[in-house]
Amino acid sequence: MANQLGKRYQCSVCGTEALCTKAGAGVIICCDKEMQIQEPRAIPSSD
């Protein structure tokens, strides 16, 4: 799987976050495990 430009990745072991600034082949590794794409946070409504 390729790294996706502008996506945030998070380590499930230590919680380190990384922002991808250049897309490319390969994966981001931390603590000997592949980092997972962080899901976008919900924006609270201002009703």
mmCIF entry with sequence, helices, sheets and N, C-alpha, C, O atoms, coordinates in Angstrom:
data_MODEL
# 
_entry.id   MODEL 
# 
_entity.id                         1 
_entity.type                       polymer 
_entity.pdbx_number_of_molecules   1 
# 
_entity_poly.entity_id                      1 
_entity_poly.type                           'polypeptide(L)' 
_entity_poly.nstd_linkage                   no 
_entity_poly.nstd_monomer                   no 
_entity_poly.pdbx_seq_one_letter_code       MANQLGKRYQCSVCGTEALCTKAGAGVIICCDKEMQIQEPRAIPSSD 
_entity_poly.pdbx_seq_one_letter_code_can   MANQLGKRYQCSVCGTEALCTKAGAGVIICCDKEMQIQEPRAIPSSD 
_entity_poly.pdbx_strand_id                 A 
# 
loop_
_entity_poly_seq.entity_id 
_entity_poly_seq.num 
_entity_poly_seq.mon_id 
_entity_poly_seq.hetero 
1 1  MET n 
1 2  ALA n 
1 3  ASN n 
1 4  GLN n 
1 5  LEU n 
1 6  GLY n 
1 7  LYS n 
1 8  ARG n 
1 9  TYR n 
1 10 GLN n 
1 11 CYS n 
1 12 SER n 
1 13 VAL n 
1 14 CYS n 
1 15 GLY n 
1 16 THR n 
1 17 GLU n 
1 18 ALA n 
1 19 LEU n 
1 20 CYS n 
1 21 THR n 
1 22 LYS n 
1 23 ALA n 
1 24 GLY n 
1 25 ALA n 
1 26 GLY n 
1 27 VAL n 
1 28 ILE n 
1 29 ILE n 
1 30 CYS n 
1 31 CYS n 
1 32 ASP n 
1 33 LYS n 
1 34 GLU n 
1 35 MET n 
1 36 GLN n 
1 37 ILE n 
1 38 GLN n 
1 39 GLU n 
1 40 PRO n 
1 41 ARG n 
1 42 ALA n 
1 43 ILE n 
1 44 PRO n 
1 45 SER n 
1 46 SER n 
1 47 ASP n 
# 
_struct_asym.id          A 
_struct_asym.entity_id   1 
# 
loop_
_struct_sheet.id 
_struct_sheet.type 
_struct_sheet.number_strands 
_struct_sheet.details 
AA1 ? 3 ? 
AA2 ? 2 ? 
# 
loop_
_struct_sheet_order.sheet_id 
_struct_sheet_order.range_id_1 
_struct_sheet_order.range_id_2 
_struct_sheet_order.offset 
_struct_sheet_order.sense 
AA1 1 2 ? anti-parallel 
AA1 2 3 ? anti-parallel 
AA2 1 2 ? anti-parallel 
# 
loop_
_struct_sheet_range.sheet_id 
_struct_sheet_range.id 
_struct_sheet_range.beg_label_comp_id 
_struct_sheet_range.beg_label_asym_id 
_struct_sheet_range.beg_label_seq_id 
_struct_sheet_range.pdbx_beg_PDB_ins_code 
_struct_sheet_range.end_label_comp_id 
_struct_sheet_range.end_label_asym_id 
_struct_sheet_range.end_label_seq_id 
_struct_sheet_range.pdbx_end_PDB_ins_code 
_struct_sheet_range.beg_auth_comp_id 
_struct_sheet_range.beg_auth_asym_id 
_struct_sheet_range.beg_auth_seq_id 
_struct_sheet_range.end_auth_comp_id 
_struct_sheet_range.end_auth_asym_id 
_struct_sheet_range.end_auth_seq_id 
AA1 1 GLU A 17 ? LEU A 19 ? GLU A 17 LEU A 19 
AA1 2 ARG A 8  ? GLN A 10 ? ARG A 8  GLN A 10 
AA1 3 GLN A 36 ? ILE A 37 ? GLN A 36 ILE A 37 
AA2 1 ILE A 29 ? CYS A 30 ? ILE A 29 CYS A 30 
AA2 2 LYS A 33 ? GLU A 34 ? LYS A 33 GLU A 34 
# 
loop_
_atom_site.group_PDB 
_atom_site.id 
_atom_site.type_symbol 
_atom_site.label_atom_id 
_atom_site.label_alt_id 
_atom_site.label_comp_id 
_atom_site.label_asym_id 
_atom_site.label_entity_id 
_atom_site.label_seq_id 
_atom_site.pdbx_PDB_ins_code 
_atom_site.Cartn_x 
_atom_site.Cartn_y 
_atom_site.Cartn_z 
_atom_site.occupancy 
_atom_site.B_iso_or_equiv 
_atom_site.pdbx_formal_charge 
_atom_site.auth_seq_id 
_atom_site.auth_comp_id 
_atom_site.auth_asym_id 
_atom_site.auth_atom_id 
_atom_site.pdbx_PDB_model_num 
ATOM 1   N N  . MET A 1 1  ? 0.847   -1.180 0.000  1.00 0.00 ? 1  MET A N  1 
ATOM 2   C CA . MET A 1 1  ? 0.000   0.000  0.000  1.00 0.00 ? 1  MET A CA 1 
ATOM 3   C C  . MET A 1 1  ? 0.891   1.242  0.000  1.00 0.00 ? 1  MET A C  1 
ATOM 4   O O  . MET A 1 1  ? 1.940   1.252  0.645  1.00 0.00 ? 1  MET A O  1 
ATOM 5   N N  . ALA A 1 2  ? 0.494   2.255  -0.696 1.00 0.00 ? 2  ALA A N  1 
ATOM 6   C CA . ALA A 1 2  ? 1.266   3.489  -0.790 1.00 0.00 ? 2  ALA A CA 1 
ATOM 7   C C  . ALA A 1 2  ? 0.856   4.472  0.300  1.00 0.00 ? 2  ALA A C  1 
ATOM 8   O O  . ALA A 1 2  ? -0.285  4.464  0.762  1.00 0.00 ? 2  ALA A O  1 
ATOM 9   N N  . ASN A 1 3  ? 1.796   5.312  0.702  1.00 0.00 ? 3  ASN A N  1 
ATOM 10  C CA . ASN A 1 3  ? 1.487   6.393  1.634  1.00 0.00 ? 3  ASN A CA 1 
ATOM 11  C C  . ASN A 1 3  ? 0.613   7.407  0.914  1.00 0.00 ? 3  ASN A C  1 
ATOM 12  O O  . ASN A 1 3  ? 0.813   7.680  -0.269 1.00 0.00 ? 3  ASN A O  1 
ATOM 13  N N  . GLN A 1 4  ? -0.356  7.964  1.629  1.00 0.00 ? 4  GLN A N  1 
ATOM 14  C CA . GLN A 1 4  ? -1.285  8.908  1.022  1.00 0.00 ? 4  GLN A CA 1 
ATOM 15  C C  . GLN A 1 4  ? -0.967  10.330 1.481  1.00 0.00 ? 4  GLN A C  1 
ATOM 16  O O  . GLN A 1 4  ? -0.909  10.611 2.678  1.00 0.00 ? 4  GLN A O  1 
ATOM 17  N N  . LEU A 1 5  ? -0.765  11.208 0.523  1.00 0.00 ? 5  LEU A N  1 
ATOM 18  C CA . LEU A 1 5  ? -0.425  12.596 0.785  1.00 0.00 ? 5  LEU A CA 1 
ATOM 19  C C  . LEU A 1 5  ? -1.486  13.272 1.645  1.00 0.00 ? 5  LEU A C  1 
ATOM 20  O O  . LEU A 1 5  ? -2.678  13.174 1.354  1.00 0.00 ? 5  LEU A O  1 
ATOM 21  N N  . GLY A 1 6  ? -1.059  13.956 2.702  1.00 0.00 ? 6  GLY A N  1 
ATOM 22  C CA . GLY A 1 6  ? -1.969  14.715 3.558  1.00 0.00 ? 6  GLY A CA 1 
ATOM 23  C C  . GLY A 1 6  ? -2.658  13.901 4.624  1.00 0.00 ? 6  GLY A C  1 
ATOM 24  O O  . GLY A 1 6  ? -3.431  14.456 5.405  1.00 0.00 ? 6  GLY A O  1 
ATOM 25  N N  . LYS A 1 7  ? -2.412  12.610 4.689  1.00 0.00 ? 7  LYS A N  1 
ATOM 26  C CA . LYS A 1 7  ? -3.049  11.749 5.687  1.00 0.00 ? 7  LYS A CA 1 
ATOM 27  C C  . LYS A 1 7  ? -2.183  11.680 6.935  1.00 0.00 ? 7  LYS A C  1 
ATOM 28  O O  . LYS A 1 7  ? -0.956  11.742 6.859  1.00 0.00 ? 7  LYS A O  1 
ATOM 29  N N  . ARG A 1 8  ? -2.837  11.551 8.083  1.00 0.00 ? 8  ARG A N  1 
ATOM 30  C CA . ARG A 1 8  ? -2.134  11.375 9.347  1.00 0.00 ? 8  ARG A CA 1 
ATOM 31  C C  . ARG A 1 8  ? -2.120  9.882  9.686  1.00 0.00 ? 8  ARG A C  1 
ATOM 32  O O  . ARG A 1 8  ? -3.109  9.172  9.510  1.00 0.00 ? 8  ARG A O  1 
ATOM 33  N N  . TYR A 1 9  ? -0.976  9.441  10.172 1.00 0.00 ? 9  TYR A N  1 
ATOM 34  C CA . TYR A 1 9  ? -0.800  8.050  10.565 1.00 0.00 ? 9  TYR A CA 1 
ATOM 35  C C  . TYR A 1 9  ? -0.488  8.014  12.049 1.00 0.00 ? 9  TYR A C  1 
ATOM 36  O O  . TYR A 1 9  ? 0.180   8.908  12.568 1.00 0.00 ? 9  TYR A O  1 
ATOM 37  N N  . GLN A 1 10 ? -0.978  6.964  12.749 1.00 0.00 ? 10 GLN A N  1 
ATOM 38  C CA . GLN A 1 10 ? -0.754  6.857  14.183 1.00 0.00 ? 10 GLN A CA 1 
ATOM 39  C C  . GLN A 1 10 ? -0.280  5.456  14.536 1.00 0.00 ? 10 GLN A C  1 
ATOM 40  O O  . GLN A 1 10 ? -0.774  4.463  14.001 1.00 0.00 ? 10 GLN A O  1 
ATOM 41  N N  . CYS A 1 11 ? 0.689   5.392  15.449 1.00 0.00 ? 11 CYS A N  1 
ATOM 42  C CA . CYS A 1 11 ? 1.218   4.123  15.934 1.00 0.00 ? 11 CYS A CA 1 
ATOM 43  C C  . CYS A 1 11 ? 0.268   3.582  16.996 1.00 0.00 ? 11 CYS A C  1 
ATOM 44  O O  . CYS A 1 11 ? -0.094  4.298  17.929 1.00 0.00 ? 11 CYS A O  1 
ATOM 45  N N  . SER A 1 12 ? -0.133  2.333  16.859 1.00 0.00 ? 12 SER A N  1 
ATOM 46  C CA . SER A 1 12 ? -1.048  1.729  17.828 1.00 0.00 ? 12 SER A CA 1 
ATOM 47  C C  . SER A 1 12 ? -0.340  1.333  19.122 1.00 0.00 ? 12 SER A C  1 
ATOM 48  O O  . SER A 1 12 ? -1.001  1.048  20.120 1.00 0.00 ? 12 SER A O  1 
ATOM 49  N N  . VAL A 1 13 ? 0.993   1.310  19.120 1.00 0.00 ? 13 VAL A N  1 
ATOM 50  C CA . VAL A 1 13 ? 1.748   0.915  20.306 1.00 0.00 ? 13 VAL A CA 1 
ATOM 51  C C  . VAL A 1 13 ? 2.074   2.124  21.188 1.00 0.00 ? 13 VAL A C  1 
ATOM 52  O O  . VAL A 1 13 ? 1.735   2.138  22.371 1.00 0.00 ? 13 VAL A O  1 
ATOM 53  N N  . CYS A 1 14 ? 2.734   3.143  20.612 1.00 0.00 ? 14 CYS A N  1 
ATOM 54  C CA . CYS A 1 14 ? 3.198   4.270  21.421 1.00 0.00 ? 14 CYS A CA 1 
ATOM 55  C C  . CYS A 1 14 ? 2.396   5.548  21.221 1.00 0.00 ? 14 CYS A C  1 
ATOM 56  O O  . CYS A 1 14 ? 2.546   6.490  21.999 1.00 0.00 ? 14 CYS A O  1 
ATOM 57  N N  . GLY A 1 15 ? 1.546   5.605  20.195 1.00 0.00 ? 15 GLY A N  1 
ATOM 58  C CA . GLY A 1 15 ? 0.704   6.775  19.964 1.00 0.00 ? 15 GLY A CA 1 
ATOM 59  C C  . GLY A 1 15 ? 1.343   7.873  19.128 1.00 0.00 ? 15 GLY A C  1 
ATOM 60  O O  . GLY A 1 15 ? 0.749   8.937  18.953 1.00 0.00 ? 15 GLY A O  1 
ATOM 61  N N  . THR A 1 16 ? 2.541   7.634  18.609 1.00 0.00 ? 16 THR A N  1 
ATOM 62  C CA . THR A 1 16 ? 3.208   8.629  17.768 1.00 0.00 ? 16 THR A CA 1 
ATOM 63  C C  . THR A 1 16 ? 2.370   8.904  16.520 1.00 0.00 ? 16 THR A C  1 
ATOM 64  O O  . THR A 1 16 ? 1.818   7.982  15.919 1.00 0.00 ? 16 THR A O  1 
ATOM 65  N N  . GLU A 1 17 ? 2.279   10.184 16.135 1.00 0.00 ? 17 GLU A N  1 
ATOM 66  C CA . GLU A 1 17 ? 1.544   10.565 14.936 1.00 0.00 ? 17 GLU A CA 1 
ATOM 67  C C  . GLU A 1 17 ? 2.516   11.094 13.893 1.00 0.00 ? 17 GLU A C  1 
ATOM 68  O O  . GLU A 1 17 ? 3.508   11.738 14.235 1.00 0.00 ? 17 GLU A O  1 
ATOM 69  N N  . ALA A 1 18 ? 2.233   10.822 12.609 1.00 0.00 ? 18 ALA A N  1 
ATOM 70  C CA . ALA A 1 18 ? 3.048   11.312 11.507 1.00 0.00 ? 18 ALA A CA 1 
ATOM 71  C C  . ALA A 1 18 ? 2.120   11.830 10.416 1.00 0.00 ? 18 ALA A C  1 
ATOM 72  O O  . ALA A 1 18 ? 1.080   11.233 10.140 1.00 0.00 ? 18 ALA A O  1 
ATOM 73  N N  . LEU A 1 19 ? 2.505   12.946 9.797  1.00 0.00 ? 19 LEU A N  1 
ATOM 74  C CA . LEU A 1 19 ? 1.756   13.520 8.692  1.00 0.00 ? 19 LEU A CA 1 
ATOM 75  C C  . LEU A 1 19 ? 2.534   13.251 7.415  1.00 0.00 ? 19 LEU A C  1 
ATOM 76  O O  . LEU A 1 19 ? 3.719   13.574 7.335  1.00 0.00 ? 19 LEU A O  1 
ATOM 77  N N  . CYS A 1 20 ? 1.886   12.666 6.417  1.00 0.00 ? 20 CYS A N  1 
ATOM 78  C CA . CYS A 1 20 ? 2.542   12.344 5.157  1.00 0.00 ? 20 CYS A CA 1 
ATOM 79  C C  . CYS A 1 20 ? 2.602   13.600 4.292  1.00 0.00 ? 20 CYS A C  1 
ATOM 80  O O  . CYS A 1 20 ? 1.566   14.145 3.911  1.00 0.00 ? 20 CYS A O  1 
ATOM 81  N N  . THR A 1 21 ? 3.823   14.059 3.981  1.00 0.00 ? 21 THR A N  1 
ATOM 82  C CA . THR A 1 21 ? 4.008   15.260 3.178  1.00 0.00 ? 21 THR A CA 1 
ATOM 83  C C  . THR A 1 21 ? 4.445   14.946 1.755  1.00 0.00 ? 21 THR A C  1 
ATOM 84  O O  . THR A 1 21 ? 4.523   15.845 0.917  1.00 0.00 ? 21 THR A O  1 
ATOM 85  N N  . LYS A 1 22 ? 4.731   13.676 1.477  1.00 0.00 ? 22 LYS A N  1 
ATOM 86  C CA . LYS A 1 22 ? 5.107   13.266 0.130  1.00 0.00 ? 22 LYS A CA 1 
ATOM 87  C C  . LYS A 1 22 ? 4.627   11.834 -0.088 1.00 0.00 ? 22 LYS A C  1 
ATOM 88  O O  . LYS A 1 22 ? 5.074   10.916 0.600  1.00 0.00 ? 22 LYS A O  1 
ATOM 89  N N  . ALA A 1 23 ? 3.724   11.644 -1.037 1.00 0.00 ? 23 ALA A N  1 
ATOM 90  C CA . ALA A 1 23 ? 3.175   10.320 -1.308 1.00 0.00 ? 23 ALA A CA 1 
ATOM 91  C C  . ALA A 1 23 ? 4.235   9.427  -1.952 1.00 0.00 ? 23 ALA A C  1 
ATOM 92  O O  . ALA A 1 23 ? 5.154   9.910  -2.613 1.00 0.00 ? 23 ALA A O  1 
ATOM 93  N N  . GLY A 1 24 ? 4.093   8.132  -1.749 1.00 0.00 ? 24 GLY A N  1 
ATOM 94  C CA . GLY A 1 24 ? 5.038   7.203  -2.345 1.00 0.00 ? 24 GLY A CA 1 
ATOM 95  C C  . GLY A 1 24 ? 4.717   5.769  -1.969 1.00 0.00 ? 24 GLY A C  1 
ATOM 96  O O  . GLY A 1 24 ? 3.825   5.503  -1.163 1.00 0.00 ? 24 GLY A O  1 
ATOM 97  N N  . ALA A 1 25 ? 5.457   4.858  -2.565 1.00 0.00 ? 25 ALA A N  1 
ATOM 98  C CA . ALA A 1 25 ? 5.264   3.437  -2.285 1.00 0.00 ? 25 ALA A CA 1 
ATOM 99  C C  . ALA A 1 25 ? 5.853   3.115  -0.919 1.00 0.00 ? 25 ALA A C  1 
ATOM 100 O O  . ALA A 1 25 ? 6.781   3.784  -0.465 1.00 0.00 ? 25 ALA A O  1 
ATOM 101 N N  . GLY A 1 26 ? 5.320   2.104  -0.273 1.00 0.00 ? 26 GLY A N  1 
ATOM 102 C CA . GLY A 1 26 ? 5.838   1.676  1.011  1.00 0.00 ? 26 GLY A CA 1 
ATOM 103 C C  . GLY A 1 26 ? 4.879   2.002  2.138  1.00 0.00 ? 26 GLY A C  1 
ATOM 104 O O  . GLY A 1 26 ? 3.769   2.483  1.908  1.00 0.00 ? 26 GLY A O  1 
ATOM 105 N N  . VAL A 1 27 ? 5.319   1.736  3.361  1.00 0.00 ? 27 VAL A N  1 
ATOM 106 C CA . VAL A 1 27 ? 4.496   1.965  4.539  1.00 0.00 ? 27 VAL A CA 1 
ATOM 107 C C  . VAL A 1 27 ? 5.334   2.688  5.589  1.00 0.00 ? 27 VAL A C  1 
ATOM 108 O O  . VAL A 1 27 ? 6.563   2.669  5.540  1.00 0.00 ? 27 VAL A O  1 
ATOM 109 N N  . ILE A 1 28 ? 4.654   3.323  6.537  1.00 0.00 ? 28 ILE A N  1 
ATOM 110 C CA . ILE A 1 28 ? 5.337   3.982  7.639  1.00 0.00 ? 28 ILE A CA 1 
ATOM 111 C C  . ILE A 1 28 ? 5.374   2.983  8.793  1.00 0.00 ? 28 ILE A C  1 
ATOM 112 O O  . ILE A 1 28 ? 4.347   2.420  9.173  1.00 0.00 ? 28 ILE A O  1 
ATOM 113 N N  . ILE A 1 29 ? 6.571   2.769  9.348  1.00 0.00 ? 29 ILE A N  1 
ATOM 114 C CA . ILE A 1 29 ? 6.764   1.787  10.411 1.00 0.00 ? 29 ILE A CA 1 
ATOM 115 C C  . ILE A 1 29 ? 7.168   2.492  11.697 1.00 0.00 ? 29 ILE A C  1 
ATOM 116 O O  . ILE A 1 29 ? 8.006   3.393  11.682 1.00 0.00 ? 29 ILE A O  1 
ATOM 117 N N  . CYS A 1 30 ? 6.567   2.079  12.814 1.00 0.00 ? 30 CYS A N  1 
ATOM 118 C CA . CYS A 1 30 ? 6.935   2.565  14.140 1.00 0.00 ? 30 CYS A CA 1 
ATOM 119 C C  . CYS A 1 30 ? 6.765   1.399  15.103 1.00 0.00 ? 30 CYS A C  1 
ATOM 120 O O  . CYS A 1 30 ? 5.792   0.652  15.001 1.00 0.00 ? 30 CYS A O  1 
ATOM 121 N N  . CYS A 1 31 ? 7.687   1.235  16.024 1.00 0.00 ? 31 CYS A N  1 
ATOM 122 C CA . CYS A 1 31 ? 7.632   0.133  17.002 1.00 0.00 ? 31 CYS A CA 1 
ATOM 123 C C  . CYS A 1 31 ? 7.514   -1.219 16.298 1.00 0.00 ? 31 CYS A C  1 
ATOM 124 O O  . CYS A 1 31 ? 6.825   -2.116 16.785 1.00 0.00 ? 31 CYS A O  1 
ATOM 125 N N  . ASP A 1 32 ? 8.187   -1.366 15.149 1.00 0.00 ? 32 ASP A N  1 
ATOM 126 C CA . ASP A 1 32 ? 8.190   -2.595 14.342 1.00 0.00 ? 32 ASP A CA 1 
ATOM 127 C C  . ASP A 1 32 ? 6.810   -2.998 13.833 1.00 0.00 ? 32 ASP A C  1 
ATOM 128 O O  . ASP A 1 32 ? 6.601   -4.164 13.498 1.00 0.00 ? 32 ASP A O  1 
ATOM 129 N N  . LYS A 1 33 ? 5.861   -2.058 13.765 1.00 0.00 ? 33 LYS A N  1 
ATOM 130 C CA . LYS A 1 33 ? 4.521   -2.316 13.228 1.00 0.00 ? 33 LYS A CA 1 
ATOM 131 C C  . LYS A 1 33 ? 4.138   -1.215 12.260 1.00 0.00 ? 33 LYS A C  1 
ATOM 132 O O  . LYS A 1 33 ? 4.592   -0.077 12.382 1.00 0.00 ? 33 LYS A O  1 
ATOM 133 N N  . GLU A 1 34 ? 3.300   -1.563 11.298 1.00 0.00 ? 34 GLU A N  1 
ATOM 134 C CA . GLU A 1 34 ? 2.818   -0.585 10.326 1.00 0.00 ? 34 GLU A CA 1 
ATOM 135 C C  . GLU A 1 34 ? 1.874   0.402  11.007 1.00 0.00 ? 34 GLU A C  1 
ATOM 136 O O  . GLU A 1 34 ? 0.980   0.000  11.752 1.00 0.00 ? 34 GLU A O  1 
ATOM 137 N N  . MET A 1 35 ? 2.074   1.690  10.749 1.00 0.00 ? 35 MET A N  1 
ATOM 138 C CA . MET A 1 35 ? 1.197   2.712  11.327 1.00 0.00 ? 35 MET A CA 1 
ATOM 139 C C  . MET A 1 35 ? -0.128  2.734  10.568 1.00 0.00 ? 35 MET A C  1 
ATOM 140 O O  . MET A 1 35 ? -0.165  2.484  9.363  1.00 0.00 ? 35 MET A O  1 
ATOM 141 N N  . GLN A 1 36 ? -1.212  3.033  11.279 1.00 0.00 ? 36 GLN A N  1 
ATOM 142 C CA . GLN A 1 36 ? -2.551  3.035  10.707 1.00 0.00 ? 36 GLN A CA 1 
ATOM 143 C C  . GLN A 1 36 ? -2.982  4.461  10.388 1.00 0.00 ? 36 GLN A C  1 
ATOM 144 O O  . GLN A 1 36 ? -2.608  5.403  11.087 1.00 0.00 ? 36 GLN A O  1 
ATOM 145 N N  . ILE A 1 37 ? -3.781  4.614  9.311  1.00 0.00 ? 37 ILE A N  1 
ATOM 146 C CA . ILE A 1 37 ? -4.323  5.929  8.958  1.00 0.00 ? 37 ILE A CA 1 
ATOM 147 C C  . ILE A 1 37 ? -5.293  6.357  10.046 1.00 0.00 ? 37 ILE A C  1 
ATOM 148 O O  . ILE A 1 37 ? -6.158  5.589  10.466 1.00 0.00 ? 37 ILE A O  1 
ATOM 149 N N  . GLN A 1 38 ? -5.136  7.598  10.495 1.00 0.00 ? 38 GLN A N  1 
ATOM 150 C CA . GLN A 1 38 ? -5.995  8.141  11.530 1.00 0.00 ? 38 GLN A CA 1 
ATOM 151 C C  . GLN A 1 38 ? -7.282  8.638  10.890 1.00 0.00 ? 38 GLN A C  1 
ATOM 152 O O  . GLN A 1 38 ? -7.244  9.339  9.879  1.00 0.00 ? 38 GLN A O  1 
ATOM 153 N N  . GLU A 1 39 ? -8.401  8.286  11.464 1.00 0.00 ? 39 GLU A N  1 
ATOM 154 C CA . GLU A 1 39 ? -9.697  8.714  10.944 1.00 0.00 ? 39 GLU A CA 1 
ATOM 155 C C  . GLU A 1 39 ? -9.933  10.178 11.297 1.00 0.00 ? 39 GLU A C  1 
ATOM 156 O O  . GLU A 1 39 ? -9.499  10.640 12.352 1.00 0.00 ? 39 GLU A O  1 
ATOM 157 N N  . PRO A 1 40 ? -10.628 10.919 10.409 1.00 0.00 ? 40 PRO A N  1 
ATOM 158 C CA . PRO A 1 40 ? -10.918 12.328 10.706 1.00 0.00 ? 40 PRO A CA 1 
ATOM 159 C C  . PRO A 1 40 ? -11.804 12.449 11.945 1.00 0.00 ? 40 PRO A C  1 
ATOM 160 O O  . PRO A 1 40 ? -12.660 11.602 12.203 1.00 0.00 ? 40 PRO A O  1 
ATOM 161 N N  . ARG A 1 41 ? -11.579 13.518 12.700 1.00 0.00 ? 41 ARG A N  1 
ATOM 162 C CA . ARG A 1 41 ? -12.386 13.761 13.888 1.00 0.00 ? 41 ARG A CA 1 
ATOM 163 C C  . ARG A 1 41 ? -13.683 14.457 13.484 1.00 0.00 ? 41 ARG A C  1 
ATOM 164 O O  . ARG A 1 41 ? -13.716 15.247 12.540 1.00 0.00 ? 41 ARG A O  1 
ATOM 165 N N  . ALA A 1 42 ? -14.732 14.149 14.206 1.00 0.00 ? 42 ALA A N  1 
ATOM 166 C CA . ALA A 1 42 ? -16.022 14.801 13.940 1.00 0.00 ? 42 ALA A CA 1 
ATOM 167 C C  . ALA A 1 42 ? -15.967 16.238 14.444 1.00 0.00 ? 42 ALA A C  1 
ATOM 168 O O  . ALA A 1 42 ? -15.430 16.514 15.517 1.00 0.00 ? 42 ALA A O  1 
ATOM 169 N N  . ILE A 1 43 ? -16.525 17.140 13.659 1.00 0.00 ? 43 ILE A N  1 
ATOM 170 C CA . ILE A 1 43 ? -16.578 18.542 14.047 1.00 0.00 ? 43 ILE A CA 1 
ATOM 171 C C  . ILE A 1 43 ? -17.917 18.771 14.755 1.00 0.00 ? 43 ILE A C  1 
ATOM 172 O O  . ILE A 1 43 ? -18.971 18.441 14.210 1.00 0.00 ? 43 ILE A O  1 
ATOM 173 N N  . PRO A 1 44 ? -17.879 19.330 15.956 1.00 0.00 ? 44 PRO A N  1 
ATOM 174 C CA . PRO A 1 44 ? -19.155 19.554 16.664 1.00 0.00 ? 44 PRO A CA 1 
ATOM 175 C C  . PRO A 1 44 ? -20.005 20.579 15.931 1.00 0.00 ? 44 PRO A C  1 
ATOM 176 O O  . PRO A 1 44 ? -19.495 21.560 15.389 1.00 0.00 ? 44 PRO A O  1 
ATOM 177 N N  . SER A 1 45 ? -21.291 20.339 15.923 1.00 0.00 ? 45 SER A N  1 
ATOM 178 C CA . SER A 1 45 ? -22.191 21.286 15.241 1.00 0.00 ? 45 SER A CA 1 
ATOM 179 C C  . SER A 1 45 ? -22.363 22.523 16.107 1.00 0.00 ? 45 SER A C  1 
ATOM 180 O O  . SER A 1 45 ? -22.257 22.458 17.332 1.00 0.00 ? 45 SER A O  1 
ATOM 181 N N  . SER A 1 46 ? -22.624 23.625 15.473 1.00 0.00 ? 46 SER A N  1 
ATOM 182 C CA . SER A 1 46 ? -22.797 24.897 16.192 1.00 0.00 ? 46 SER A CA 1 
ATOM 183 C C  . SER A 1 46 ? -24.243 25.387 16.076 1.00 0.00 ? 46 SER A C  1 
ATOM 184 O O  . SER A 1 46 ? -24.502 26.544 15.744 1.00 0.00 ? 46 SER A O  1 
ATOM 185 N N  . ASP A 1 47 ? -25.166 24.482 16.358 1.00 0.00 ? 47 ASP A N  1 
ATOM 186 C CA . ASP A 1 47 ? -26.595 24.832 16.253 1.00 0.00 ? 47 ASP A CA 1 
ATOM 187 C C  . ASP A 1 47 ? -26.991 25.848 17.262 1.00 0.00 ? 47 ASP A C  1 
ATOM 188 O O  . ASP A 1 47 ? -28.153 26.250 17.309 1.00 0.00 ? 47 ASP A O  1 
# 
